[in-house]
Amino acid sequence: MLPPALHRFAAPVLHALGLFHPLRDWRRDRRFAAAGRIALKNWATTGRAMPAPDLLKYAVLRENARRHGLVVLVETGTFYGNAVFTLRNEFEEIHSIELAPDLHAAARRELGHLRHLHLHFGDSAEVLPKVAEQITSPALYWLDGHFCSGPSACGKSDTPIGAEVDFLLRRPPGRDMILIDDARLFDGDGEYPSLAEVRAWVEHHRPYAEWSVETDIIRIFPV
């Protein structure tokens, strides 16, 4: 990392040359890849307990998008923006919704130069329907807006997943895909439905859809 004085000098020059964001993105890619390799190694040597490392989860998103030709990504829960940043070259259009003001502002600072990325502020239970109205192609919906410790925010409930899934399943059928993170939390305790309840919703609204749970991710397709 450059010393502050040198950074103040170099940043305007790099901006003028169109190199500031490419270089910063390259550095972030390298940092995340290095941290991801360490996390994967530690995860493998400690028994592969869930949750799986983020790098593995993002690989699941990438594989499913490529397999089914999905070029639009909609994420609930921007958090630090690692998912949309890592997958920025995999999709033609990306939307991400965040409720925590500080996290949303940080994402705008760090990722605002990505023109195909649209960052939305608010409760995903309320914002997701508005975002979905803008989308004209089959999309991959990555539902990861559950409240967790740290800087994340809590809306009207610890998890908006019930409202999110209900909205997506009540729309006219299409070729969208739903991937839901943290399947291990879906035990019917508190505001989380059980996996059986989620499956019952799917069987009621989309009886022909495939359903699976793998790598701590619930997969529903087509929706």
N, C-alpha and C positions, 0 to 999 in steps of 0.2 A: 504494500500500500504506500502511496506517495506521501511524503511529509505535507502537512497542511499548506505551508507557503508555496511549495512546488505545485500542489494540486490546484491552488487558486490561479496559478499562472497557466498550467497545462489545460485545465478544463475548458476555458474559452477557445483555445487553439484547437482542441480536439472537436469541440462543437462545430467550429467553423469548417473543419475538414470532413465533418460527417462521421467521425470515428468515436465520439464519446460513448454513445449507447452500444455500438457493436463491441467495443473493448470491455465495457462494464458487463455486458451480457456474457461475453466469453469468460470473464473472470468468475462470474456467478455460476456459470455452467461447470467450470472446473472445480470450484469449491463444493458444489452440491454433489458432483460425481464422486469426488474423493470421500466426502462424508458418507455418501451412499454405499460405497464399497466397504467401508469400515462397518457400517450398520448391518449390511448383509452378512459379512463375515461373523460378526458377533451374534447375530440372530441364528445363524446356522450352527454355531458352536454351543449355543445355549438351549438347543432343543426345538427351535422354530416355533416358539410360543407366539400367540397372537397378542398384540397387533403386529403385522408384518411391516418391515421397513417401507417408507414412502416410495423409494425407488422401485420396489417390486409392485406396489399398487399402481404406480403410474405406468408400469409396463403392461399391466392388465388392461388399463384404459386404452393404451396405444394399440394393443393387439386386437381388442374388440372393435375399435374404430376402423382399423384397417380391414379387418375381416368382413365387416358389413358396410363398408363404404360411407361411414358417417363423417361428415366434414364440419359439423357444428358441435361444439361442446358447451354445455350449460352446467356450471358448478354452483352449488350452494355452500357457502363457507369459504371465503377467499383465504382467510387466516394470513399467513405470510406470503401467499401468492406462489408458492413453490410448484403446485400442480400446474397452474395455467402457464407459468414460465417454462417449466420443463417440457410441456406439451405444445408450446406455442407454434412450432413448425408442423404439427400434425393436423391442424384444423384451419379451415379458411375463415371461420368465425367463432369467437369465444365470448361467452358471457359468464361473469362471476358475481355473486351476490354476497355482501358482507354486512353484518349488523353492527360490529364494533367500530365506532368512528375513527379511532386511531389506526386500526388495521386497514380500514378502507382508504384513509388518507395516505398511509405509507405505500399501499399498493398503487395508488395513483401517481405518487412520486417515482416509484421504482419501475413501474410498468406502463405508464401513460404513453410512452413513445410507441407502443405496439398498437398500430392503427386498427387491427382486426380484433383487438381485445376490448370489450366493453365492461366496465366495472360499475356495478350498481350498489347503492347503499340502501339498507333497510332489512326488515324481517323477511326472510325468504318465503315464509308462508303467505305473505301478502305480495311480494315482488315477483315471485316466480310466474304467476299467471300473466302478469304484464310483459315479462320478458318473452314468454312462450308465444305471445301474440305476434311478436316481431319476426319469428323464425319461419322460414318457408321451406326448409329442407329437413329431412330426418336428422335427429339430433341424439347425441349421447348425453343423458342427464346424470351427472355425478353428484349424488346427494350426500353431502358431508358437512351439513350445517349444524351438527349437534353441539350443544354447549359443552365446553371442557374448561379446565383450569387455565390460569394465565390470563392473557389479554383478551380472550374471546368474550363475547357478550351473550346474554341470555334474553330471549324474547319473552313471549307470553308463556312459553313452556321450555323445558330443558332441551327438547328436540322438536323441530317443526316437521318431522318426518311424516307424521300422520296426515297433516294437511297437504304436504308436498305430493305424497303418493296418491292420496285421494283425488287431488286435482288432475294429476297426470293420467290416472286410470279412468276418470270420468269423461275425458275428451274423446272425440271420434277416434277409432283405431287407426294406427299408422305404422310406420317403420322405425319409431324411436326405440331407444334402449335406455333402461334405468339400471344404474349401478349404485348401490348403497353401501357406504363404508361402515365399518365397525359392527359387523353382523353379530359379534359376540355380546353386544349390549342389548340385543333384542330378545329379552327374556320375560317380558310382560311385567317387569318391576317398574313402578313409578309411571312415567309418561311414555316409556318405550313399549311398543307392542311386542308380542312374542313373534318368533319366526312363523309359527303356525298361523297367527292372525294375519300377518303380511301375506302369506301364501293364500289364505282364504280370500283376501281382497283380490288378489291376482286371479284366482280361479273363478271368482264371481264376475269380474269385469273383462278379463282377457283369458277365457278358458283354453285358448289355443297357444298361449305364450309359454315359452320355455322358462323354467325356474331353476336356479342353482345357487349354492353358497360355496364359495371357494376363496381362499386367501383372505378370509374375514370380509368378503364382499358379497352382497346379495346381487344377483344378476337376473334381470327380467327382460325378455325380448321375444317377439316384437311387441311394442306398446302402441 
